[in-house]
Amino acid sequence: MVRGSKHDSKDAISTIRKTKKYHPSGFSLDKAFGKEEIHRFINEELRAISIIPPKKGIKNGKYRLSMLSLFSKPKYNRRSIVETVFSVLKRVFGDKNQSRSDRLRNKETKLRNTCYNIYRFNKSLNIKIQI
């Protein structure tokens, strides 16, 4: 296994596949995930809608070409809610995962998400906590 950073789109299909059990109705992804194979996987295998802004100069690909006319900016802009959560998570709890193994990295991420939920709950009750 090679550690370090790599582009998210390389793991997109395997990551999206894990959501199949939840029967998602659609996926809103940024332009970097606009590959035809990702569109095809979401639309054909998951029977969901892909909302990915088309890159300029698209000339081929059934689903990428359909995005030229079907792309919904209001639906796509709802991504900002999720991006805000990610931003708060990184700002409040840090952006580094300290664990070395995948199993522990996953546990650390789940724990961080649980801490975020507690943080938001306390914030909604106006309880001051020290981090």
DSSP file (Angstrom, degrees, kcal/mol; ACC not computed):
  #  RESIDUE AA STRUCTURE BP1 BP2  ACC     N-H-->O    O-->H-N    N-H-->O    O-->H-N    TCO  KAPPA ALPHA  PHI   PSI    X-CA   Y-CA   Z-CA
    1    1 A M              0   0    0      0, 0.0     2,-0.6     0, 0.0     0, 0.0   0.000 360.0 360.0 360.0 132.8    0.0    0.0    0.0
    2    2 A V        -     0   0    0      2,-0.0     2,-0.2     0, 0.0     0, 0.0  -0.844 360.0-153.8 -97.1 124.4    1.3    3.4   -0.9
    3    3 A R        +     0   0    0     -2,-0.6     2,-0.2     2,-0.0     0, 0.0  -0.515  48.0  65.2 -92.3 165.1    0.6    6.1    1.6
    4    4 A G  S    S-     0   0    0     -2,-0.2     2,-0.2     2,-0.0    -2,-0.0  -0.630  87.9 -36.0 116.5-175.9    0.3    9.8    0.9
    5    5 A S        +     0   0    0     -2,-0.2     2,-0.3     3,-0.0    -2,-0.0  -0.552  54.2 163.5 -86.8 146.6   -2.1   11.9   -1.0
    6    6 A K        -     0   0    0     -2,-0.2     2,-0.1     0, 0.0    -2,-0.0  -0.951  47.5 -78.0-149.2 164.7   -3.7   10.9   -4.3
    7    7 A H    >   -     0   0    0     -2,-0.3     3,-1.4     1,-0.1     4,-0.4  -0.436  33.6-133.8 -72.3 138.4   -6.7   12.2   -6.2
    8    8 A D  G >  S+     0   0    0      1,-0.3     3,-1.5     2,-0.2     4,-0.4   0.771  98.1  72.2 -60.7 -29.0  -10.1   11.2   -4.8
    9    9 A S  G >  S+     0   0    0      1,-0.3     3,-0.7     2,-0.2     4,-0.4   0.741  85.0  67.6 -65.1 -20.4  -11.5   10.3   -8.2
   10   10 A K  G <  S+     0   0    0     -3,-1.4    -1,-0.3     1,-0.2     4,-0.2   0.821 111.1  33.5 -66.4 -29.5   -9.3    7.2   -8.2
   11   11 A D  G <> S+     0   0    0     -3,-1.5     4,-2.4    -4,-0.4     5,-0.2   0.292  90.3 106.3-104.5   7.4  -11.4    5.7   -5.4
   12   12 A A  H <> S+     0   0    0     -3,-0.7     4,-3.1    -4,-0.4     5,-0.3   0.915  78.6  44.9 -58.9 -50.6  -14.7    7.3   -6.4
   13   13 A I  H  > S+     0   0    0     -4,-0.4     4,-2.5     1,-0.2    -1,-0.2   0.924 115.3  47.0 -64.3 -44.6  -16.4    4.2   -7.8
   14   14 A S  H  > S+     0   0    0      2,-0.2     4,-0.9    -4,-0.2    -1,-0.2   0.874 115.9  46.5 -65.9 -34.6  -15.4    1.9   -4.9
   15   15 A T  H >< S+     0   0    0     -4,-2.4     3,-0.6     2,-0.2     4,-0.3   0.927 113.8  46.7 -70.9 -45.1  -16.4    4.6   -2.4
   16   16 A I  H >< S+     0   0    0     -4,-3.1     3,-1.8    -5,-0.2     4,-0.3   0.865 104.4  63.1 -64.5 -35.8  -19.8    5.3   -4.1
   17   17 A R  H >< S+     0   0    0     -4,-2.5     3,-1.6     1,-0.3     4,-0.3   0.838  93.5  63.1 -57.6 -33.6  -20.4    1.5   -4.3
   18   18 A K  T << S+     0   0    0     -4,-0.9     3,-0.4    -3,-0.6    -1,-0.3   0.671  95.7  59.8 -67.5 -16.3  -20.4    1.3   -0.5
   19   19 A T  T X  S+     0   0    0     -3,-1.8     3,-2.1    -4,-0.3     4,-0.3   0.533  75.9  96.8 -87.4  -5.8  -23.5    3.6   -0.5
   20   20 A K  G X  S+     0   0    0     -3,-1.6     3,-1.8    -4,-0.3    -1,-0.2   0.838  74.4  61.5 -53.7 -38.9  -25.6    1.1   -2.5
   21   21 A K  G 3  S+     0   0    0     -3,-0.4    -1,-0.3     1,-0.3    -2,-0.1   0.678 100.5  55.5 -65.3 -16.3  -27.2   -0.4    0.6
   22   22 A Y  G <  S-     0   0    0     -3,-2.1    -1,-0.3    -4,-0.1    -2,-0.2   0.470 103.5-132.8 -93.3  -3.4  -28.7    3.1    1.4
   23   23 A H    <   -     0   0    0     -3,-1.8    -3,-0.1    -4,-0.3    -2,-0.1   0.943  27.3-157.3  51.8  59.4  -30.4    3.4   -2.0
   24   24 A P        -     0   0    0      0, 0.0    -1,-0.1     0, 0.0     3,-0.1  -0.318  14.9-150.6 -66.0 148.7  -29.3    6.9   -2.7
   25   25 A S  S    S-     0   0    0      1,-0.3    24,-1.9    23,-0.1     2,-0.3   0.674  71.6  -8.4 -92.5 -18.9  -31.4    8.9   -5.2
   26   26 A G  E     -a   49   0A   0     22,-0.3     2,-0.4     2,-0.0    -1,-0.3  -0.990  53.1-135.8-169.9 164.1  -28.5   11.1   -6.5
   27   27 A F  E     -a   50   0A   0     22,-2.8    24,-3.6    -2,-0.3     2,-0.6  -0.998   9.1-159.5-131.1 132.1  -24.9   12.2   -6.1
   28   28 A S  E     +a   51   0A   0     -2,-0.4     2,-0.3    22,-0.2    24,-0.2  -0.943  26.9 164.3-113.4 109.7  -23.6   15.7   -6.3
   29   29 A L        -     0   0    0     22,-1.5     2,-0.1    -2,-0.6    50,-0.1  -0.811  34.9-106.5-123.9 161.1  -19.9   15.8   -7.1
   30   30 A D    >   -     0   0    0     -2,-0.3     3,-2.3    22,-0.2    -1,-0.1  -0.299  45.0 -88.9 -84.3 175.9  -17.5   18.4   -8.3
   31   31 A K  G >  S+     0   0    0      1,-0.3     3,-2.0     2,-0.2    24,-0.1   0.756 119.2  70.8 -56.1 -29.3  -16.0   18.6  -11.8
   32   32 A A  G 3  S+     0   0    0      1,-0.3    -1,-0.3     2,-0.1     3,-0.2   0.724  98.1  51.4 -63.2 -19.5  -13.0   16.4  -10.9
   33   33 A F  G <  S+     0   0    0     -3,-2.3    -1,-0.3     1,-0.2    -2,-0.2   0.140  76.1 112.4-101.1  18.4  -15.4   13.4  -10.7
   34   34 A G    <   +     0   0    0     -3,-2.0    -1,-0.2    19,-0.1    21,-0.1   0.167  37.8 135.3 -81.9  19.4  -16.9   14.1  -14.2
   35   35 A K     >  -     0   0    0     -3,-0.2     4,-2.0     1,-0.1     3,-0.5  -0.387  63.0-125.0 -66.5 146.0  -15.5   11.0  -15.8
   36   36 A E  H  > S+     0   0    0      1,-0.2     4,-3.1     2,-0.2     5,-0.2   0.870 109.7  57.9 -58.8 -38.8  -18.0    9.1  -18.0
   37   37 A E  H  > S+     0   0    0      1,-0.2     4,-2.1     2,-0.2    -1,-0.2   0.842 106.3  48.5 -65.3 -32.3  -17.3    5.8  -16.1
   38   38 A I  H  > S+     0   0    0     -3,-0.5     4,-2.4     2,-0.2    -1,-0.2   0.925 113.0  47.5 -71.1 -45.1  -18.4    7.5  -12.8
   39   39 A H  H  X S+     0   0    0     -4,-2.0     4,-2.7     1,-0.2     5,-0.3   0.942 113.3  49.0 -56.8 -48.4  -21.5    8.9  -14.4
   40   40 A R  H  X>S+     0   0    0     -4,-3.1     4,-3.1     1,-0.2     5,-0.7   0.915 110.5  50.1 -61.0 -44.9  -22.3    5.5  -15.9
   41   41 A F  I  X>S+     0   0    0     -4,-2.1     5,-1.6    -5,-0.2     4,-1.1   0.933 113.9  44.8 -59.9 -47.4  -21.8    3.7  -12.6
   42   42 A I  I  <5S+     0   0    0     -4,-2.4     6,-2.2     3,-0.2     4,-0.2   0.931 120.9  38.8 -63.5 -46.1  -24.1    6.1  -10.7
   43   43 A N  I  <5S+     0   0    0     -4,-2.7    -2,-0.2     4,-0.2    -3,-0.2   0.904 127.5  28.6 -74.8 -42.5  -26.8    6.0  -13.4
   44   44 A E  I  <5S+     0   0    0     -4,-3.1    -3,-0.2    -5,-0.3    -2,-0.1   0.921 128.4  32.6 -90.1 -47.2  -26.8    2.4  -14.5
   45   45 A E  I  <<S+     0   0    0     -4,-1.1    -3,-0.2    -5,-0.7    -4,-0.1   0.909 132.0  29.9 -80.4 -40.9  -25.6    0.4  -11.5
   46   46 A L  S   <S-     0   0    0     -5,-1.6    -3,-0.2    -4,-0.2    -1,-0.2   0.589  93.9-136.2 -93.3 -10.8  -27.1    2.5   -8.7
   47   47 A R        +     0   0    0     -6,-0.3     2,-0.2     1,-0.2    -4,-0.2   0.912  62.6 126.8  54.2  44.6  -30.1    3.8  -10.6
   48   48 A A        -     0   0    0     -6,-2.2     2,-0.4   -21,-0.0   -22,-0.3  -0.708  64.1-100.9-123.3 173.9  -29.4    7.2   -9.2
   49   49 A I  E     -a   26   0A   0    -24,-1.9   -22,-2.8    -2,-0.2     2,-0.5  -0.814  25.1-147.6-100.1 136.8  -28.9   10.7  -10.7
   50   50 A S  E     -a   27   0A   0     -2,-0.4     2,-0.7   -24,-0.2   -22,-0.2  -0.922   8.8-168.9-104.4 125.6  -25.4   12.2  -11.0
   51   51 A I  E     +a   28   0A   0    -24,-3.6   -22,-1.5    -2,-0.5    -2,-0.0  -0.849  28.0 146.4-115.0  93.4  -25.2   15.9  -10.7
   52   52 A I        -     0   0    0     -2,-0.7   -22,-0.2   -24,-0.2    19,-0.1  -0.992  51.1-117.0-130.6 122.0  -21.7   16.8  -11.8
   53   53 A P        -     0   0    0      0, 0.0     2,-0.1     0, 0.0   -19,-0.1  -0.354  36.7-115.4 -61.2 134.3  -21.0   20.1  -13.6
   54   54 A P        -     0   0    0      0, 0.0     2,-0.1     0, 0.0   -23,-0.1  -0.452  24.2-123.7 -72.0 140.5  -19.7   19.5  -17.1
   55   55 A K    >   -     0   0    0     -2,-0.1     3,-0.9   -21,-0.1     2,-0.1  -0.427  38.1 -91.1 -74.6 158.0  -16.2   20.5  -18.0
   56   56 A K  T 3  S+     0   0    0      1,-0.2    -1,-0.1    -2,-0.1     0, 0.0  -0.449 108.3  26.2 -69.7 142.6  -15.7   22.9  -20.9
   57   57 A G  T 3  S+     0   0    0      1,-0.2     2,-0.2    -2,-0.1    -1,-0.2   0.687  73.8 168.7  82.2  19.9  -15.2   21.2  -24.3
   58   58 A I    <   +     0   0    0     -3,-0.9    -1,-0.2     1,-0.2     3,-0.1  -0.500   3.5 165.3 -65.7 127.9  -17.0   17.9  -23.6
   59   59 A K        +     0   0    0     -2,-0.2     2,-0.3     1,-0.2    -1,-0.2   0.550  55.0  26.0-121.6 -14.6  -17.3   16.1  -26.9
   60   60 A N        +     0   0    0      1,-0.0    -1,-0.2     5,-0.0     4,-0.1  -0.937  69.1  83.4-146.9 169.2  -18.2   12.6  -26.0
   61   61 A G     >  -     0   0    0     -2,-0.3     4,-2.7     3,-0.1     5,-0.3   0.510  59.5-124.3 101.1 114.9  -19.9   10.4  -23.4
   62   62 A K  H  > S+     0   0    0      1,-0.2     4,-1.6     2,-0.2     5,-0.1   0.912 109.5  37.1 -53.3 -50.7  -23.6    9.8  -23.1
   63   63 A Y  H  > S+     0   0    0      2,-0.2     4,-1.2     1,-0.2    -1,-0.2   0.858 115.8  51.9 -77.6 -35.3  -23.9   11.0  -19.5
   64   64 A R  H  > S+     0   0    0      1,-0.2     4,-0.6     2,-0.2     3,-0.2   0.900 111.4  48.2 -67.3 -38.7  -21.4   13.8  -19.7
   65   65 A L  H >< S+     0   0    0     -4,-2.7     3,-1.0     1,-0.2     4,-0.5   0.869 106.9  56.4 -67.7 -35.3  -23.1   15.2  -22.7
   66   66 A S  H >X S+     0   0    0     -4,-1.6     4,-2.5    -5,-0.3     3,-0.9   0.797  96.5  65.4 -67.2 -25.5  -26.5   14.9  -21.0
   67   67 A M  H 3X S+     0   0    0     -4,-1.2     4,-1.5     1,-0.2    -1,-0.2   0.772  87.0  70.7 -65.8 -24.8  -25.1   17.1  -18.1
   68   68 A L  H << S+     0   0    0     -3,-1.0    -1,-0.2    -4,-0.6    -2,-0.2   0.866 116.7  20.3 -59.6 -34.7  -24.8   20.0  -20.6
   69   69 A S  H <4 S+     0   0    0     -3,-0.9    -2,-0.2    -4,-0.5    -1,-0.2   0.717 128.4  46.7-106.0 -25.6  -28.6   20.2  -20.7
   70   70 A L  H  < S+     0   0    0     -4,-2.5    -3,-0.2     2,-0.1    -2,-0.2   0.533  75.0 124.1 -97.0  -7.0  -29.7   18.5  -17.4
   71   71 A F     <  -     0   0    0     -4,-1.5     2,-0.7    -5,-0.2   -20,-0.1  -0.341  47.7-154.5 -61.2 128.3  -27.3   20.1  -14.9
   72   72 A S     >  -     0   0    0      1,-0.2     4,-2.5    -2,-0.1     5,-0.2  -0.897   9.9-168.9-108.9 106.5  -29.2   21.7  -12.1
   73   73 A K  H  > S+     0   0    0     -2,-0.7     4,-2.5     1,-0.2    -1,-0.2   0.897  86.9  53.6 -63.2 -41.7  -27.3   24.5  -10.4
   74   74 A P  H  4 S+     0   0    0      0, 0.0     4,-0.5     0, 0.0    -1,-0.2   0.919 112.8  44.1 -60.5 -41.1  -29.7   24.8   -7.4
   75   75 A K  H >4 S+     0   0    0      1,-0.2     3,-1.1     2,-0.2     4,-0.2   0.918 114.0  50.4 -66.9 -42.1  -29.4   21.1   -6.6
   76   76 A Y  H >< S+     0   0    0     -4,-2.5     3,-1.9     1,-0.3    -1,-0.2   0.879 102.1  61.4 -62.7 -38.2  -25.6   21.2   -7.1
   77   77 A N  T >< S+     0   0    0     -4,-2.5     3,-1.5     1,-0.3    -1,-0.3   0.633  84.1  77.7 -68.3 -12.5  -25.3   24.2   -4.8
   78   78 A R  T X> S+     0   0    0     -3,-1.1     3,-1.5    -4,-0.5     4,-0.7   0.671  74.9  80.5 -67.8 -15.1  -26.7   22.1   -1.9
   79   79 A R  H <> S+     0   0    0     -3,-1.9     4,-2.6     1,-0.3     3,-0.4   0.784  74.3  75.1 -58.6 -26.9  -23.2   20.6   -1.8
   80   80 A S  H <> S+     0   0    0     -3,-1.5     4,-2.0     1,-0.2    -1,-0.3   0.795  87.2  60.1 -61.0 -27.4  -22.1   23.7    0.2
   81   81 A I  H <> S+     0   0    0     -3,-1.5     4,-1.6     2,-0.2    -1,-0.2   0.942 109.8  41.1 -63.2 -47.3  -23.9   22.3    3.3
   82   82 A V  H  X S+     0   0    0     -4,-0.7     4,-2.2    -3,-0.4    -2,-0.2   0.909 112.8  54.0 -67.3 -42.3  -21.7   19.2    3.3
   83   83 A E  H  X S+     0   0    0     -4,-2.6     4,-2.2     1,-0.2    -1,-0.2   0.857 105.7  54.7 -61.3 -34.3  -18.6   21.2    2.4
   84   84 A T  H  X S+     0   0    0     -4,-2.0     4,-2.5    -5,-0.2    -1,-0.2   0.903 106.3  51.0 -64.9 -41.6  -19.3   23.4    5.4
   85   85 A V  H  X S+     0   0    0     -4,-1.6     4,-2.7     2,-0.2    -2,-0.2   0.930 110.4  49.0 -61.2 -45.4  -19.5   20.4    7.7
   86   86 A F  H  X S+     0   0    0     -4,-2.2     4,-2.3     1,-0.2    -1,-0.2   0.905 110.7  51.3 -59.9 -41.3  -16.1   19.2    6.4
   87   87 A S  H  X S+     0   0    0     -4,-2.2     4,-2.6     2,-0.2    -2,-0.2   0.920 111.2  46.4 -62.8 -44.9  -14.7   22.7    6.9
   88   88 A V  H  X S+     0   0    0     -4,-2.5     4,-3.0     2,-0.2     5,-0.4   0.920 110.7  53.8 -64.3 -43.7  -15.9   22.8   10.6
   89   89 A L  H  X S+     0   0    0     -4,-2.7     4,-2.3     1,-0.2     5,-0.3   0.932 113.8  41.6 -55.0 -48.0  -14.5   19.3   11.2
   90   90 A K  H  X S+     0   0    0     -4,-2.3     4,-1.3     3,-0.2    -1,-0.2   0.892 116.9  47.7 -69.0 -39.9  -11.1   20.3   10.0
   91   91 A R  H  < S+     0   0    0     -4,-2.6    -2,-0.2    -5,-0.2    -1,-0.2   0.912 122.0  33.0 -69.2 -42.6  -11.1   23.7   11.7
   92   92 A V  H  < S+     0   0    0     -4,-3.0    -2,-0.2    -5,-0.2    -3,-0.2   0.888 133.7  24.9 -82.7 -41.0  -12.2   22.4   15.1
   93   93 A F  H  < S-     0   0    0     -4,-2.3    -3,-0.2    -5,-0.4    -2,-0.2   0.388 110.8-107.3-110.1   2.4  -10.7   19.0   15.2
   94   94 A G     <  -     0   0    0     -4,-1.3    -1,-0.2    -5,-0.3    -2,-0.1   0.014  17.4-107.6  89.2 160.4   -7.7   19.3   12.9
   95   95 A D  S    S+     0   0    0     -4,-0.1     2,-0.4    -3,-0.1    -1,-0.1   0.309  84.2  93.8-110.7   7.9   -7.2   17.9    9.4
   96   96 A K        -     0   0    0     -3,-0.2     2,-0.6    -6,-0.1     0, 0.0  -0.856  59.9-149.5-106.7 137.3   -4.6   15.2   10.1
   97   97 A N        -     0   0    0     -2,-0.4     8,-0.1     1,-0.1    -2,-0.0  -0.922  10.1-165.0 -99.0 120.7   -5.4   11.5   10.8
   98   98 A Q        +     0   0    0     -2,-0.6    -1,-0.1     6,-0.1     7,-0.1   0.681  53.7 100.6 -83.9 -18.6   -2.7   10.2   13.2
   99   99 A S        -     0   0    0      5,-0.1    -2,-0.1     1,-0.1     6,-0.0  -0.292  56.5-154.9 -72.9 153.5   -3.3    6.5   12.8
  100  100 A R  S    S+     0   0    0     -2,-0.0     2,-0.2     5,-0.0    -1,-0.1   0.809  70.6  65.5 -97.4 -36.3   -1.1    4.3   10.5
  101  101 A S  S  > S-     0   0    0      1,-0.1     4,-2.6     4,-0.0     5,-0.2  -0.570  80.9-124.6 -91.0 154.0   -3.4    1.4    9.6
  102  102 A D  H  > S+     0   0    0      1,-0.2     4,-2.6     2,-0.2     5,-0.2   0.907 111.4  55.1 -58.8 -42.5   -6.6    1.7    7.6
  103  103 A R  H  > S+     0   0    0      1,-0.2     4,-1.8     2,-0.2    -1,-0.2   0.914 112.5  41.1 -59.6 -45.0   -8.6    0.1   10.3
  104  104 A L  H  > S+     0   0    0      2,-0.2     4,-2.8     1,-0.2    -1,-0.2   0.843 111.6  56.1 -73.9 -33.1   -7.4    2.6   12.9
  105  105 A R  H  X S+     0   0    0     -4,-2.6     4,-2.3     2,-0.2    -2,-0.2   0.919 108.5  48.6 -61.8 -41.9   -7.8    5.6   10.5
  106  106 A N  H  X S+     0   0    0     -4,-2.6     4,-2.4     2,-0.2    -2,-0.2   0.914 112.2  48.1 -64.1 -42.2  -11.4    4.6    9.9
  107  107 A K  H  X S+     0   0    0     -4,-1.8     4,-2.5     2,-0.2    -2,-0.2   0.909 111.1  51.1 -63.3 -41.8  -12.0    4.3   13.7
  108  108 A E  H  X S+     0   0    0     -4,-2.8     4,-2.4     1,-0.2    -2,-0.2   0.903 110.4  49.1 -62.9 -41.2  -10.3    7.7   14.2
  109  109 A T  H  X S+     0   0    0     -4,-2.3     4,-2.3     2,-0.2    -2,-0.2   0.916 111.2  49.2 -65.0 -43.4  -12.5    9.3   11.5
  110  110 A K  H  X S+     0   0    0     -4,-2.4     4,-2.2     2,-0.2    -2,-0.2   0.899 111.9  49.2 -62.8 -40.3  -15.7    7.8   13.1
  111  111 A L  H  X S+     0   0    0     -4,-2.5     4,-2.6     2,-0.2    -2,-0.2   0.907 109.8  51.2 -64.8 -41.8  -14.7    9.1   16.5
  112  112 A R  H  X S+     0   0    0     -4,-2.4     4,-2.1     1,-0.2    -2,-0.2   0.895 110.0  49.9 -62.2 -39.8  -14.0   12.5   15.0
  113  113 A N  H  X S+     0   0    0     -4,-2.3     4,-2.1     2,-0.2    -2,-0.2   0.885 109.9  50.6 -66.0 -38.8  -17.5   12.5   13.4
  114  114 A T  H  X S+     0   0    0     -4,-2.2     4,-2.2     2,-0.2    -2,-0.2   0.919 109.6  50.7 -63.8 -43.3  -19.0   11.5   16.7
  115  115 A C  H  X S+     0   0    0     -4,-2.6     4,-2.7     1,-0.2    -2,-0.2   0.887 108.1  53.3 -61.0 -39.0  -17.2   14.4   18.5
  116  116 A Y  H  X S+     0   0    0     -4,-2.1     4,-2.8     2,-0.2    -1,-0.2   0.922 107.4  50.8 -61.5 -43.7  -18.5   16.7   15.8
  117  117 A N  H  X S+     0   0    0     -4,-2.1     4,-2.3     2,-0.2    -2,-0.2   0.901 112.3  46.3 -62.3 -40.7  -22.1   15.6   16.5
  118  118 A I  H  X S+     0   0    0     -4,-2.2     4,-2.8     2,-0.2     5,-0.2   0.913 111.8  52.6 -65.2 -42.5  -21.6   16.2   20.2
  119  119 A Y  H  X S+     0   0    0     -4,-2.7     4,-2.2     1,-0.2    -2,-0.2   0.927 111.8  45.0 -58.0 -47.6  -20.0   19.6   19.5
  120  120 A R  H  X S+     0   0    0     -4,-2.8     4,-2.1     2,-0.2    -1,-0.2   0.889 112.2  51.7 -66.4 -39.7  -23.0   20.6   17.3
  121  121 A F  H  X S+     0   0    0     -4,-2.3     4,-1.1     2,-0.2    -2,-0.2   0.938 112.3  45.6 -62.0 -47.4  -25.5   19.4   19.8
  122  122 A N  H  <>S+     0   0    0     -4,-2.8     5,-2.8     1,-0.2     3,-0.3   0.883 111.0  53.6 -63.1 -38.2  -23.8   21.3   22.7
  123  123 A K  H ><5S+     0   0    0     -4,-2.2     3,-1.0    -5,-0.2    -1,-0.2   0.877 105.1  54.1 -64.1 -36.9  -23.6   24.4   20.4
  124  124 A S  H 3<5S+     0   0    0     -4,-2.1    -1,-0.2     1,-0.3    -2,-0.2   0.774 111.3  45.7 -68.3 -24.6  -27.4   24.2   19.7
  125  125 A L  T 3<5S-     0   0    0     -4,-1.1    -1,-0.3    -3,-0.3    -2,-0.2   0.391 114.6-119.3 -94.7   1.7  -28.0   24.2   23.5
  126  126 A N  T < 5 +     0   0    0     -3,-1.0     2,-0.5    -4,-0.3    -3,-0.2   0.859  58.4 155.8  59.8  39.2  -25.5   27.1   24.0
  127  127 A I      < -     0   0    0     -5,-2.8     2,-0.5    -6,-0.1    -1,-0.2  -0.848  39.4-134.7 -95.3 128.1  -23.2   25.0   26.2
  128  128 A K        +     0   0    0     -2,-0.5     2,-0.4    -3,-0.1    -5,-0.0  -0.708  28.8 177.6 -84.8 125.9  -19.7   26.2   26.3
  129  129 A I        -     0   0    0     -2,-0.5     2,-0.5   -10,-0.1    -2,-0.0  -0.960  25.0-129.6-127.3 149.1  -17.1   23.4   26.0
  130  130 A Q              0   0    0     -2,-0.4    -2,-0.0     1,-0.1     0, 0.0  -0.821 360.0 360.0 -96.2 131.5  -13.3   23.5   25.8
  131  131 A I              0   0    0     -2,-0.5    -1,-0.1   -39,-0.0     0, 0.0   0.352 360.0 360.0-115.1 360.0  -11.5   21.6   23.0
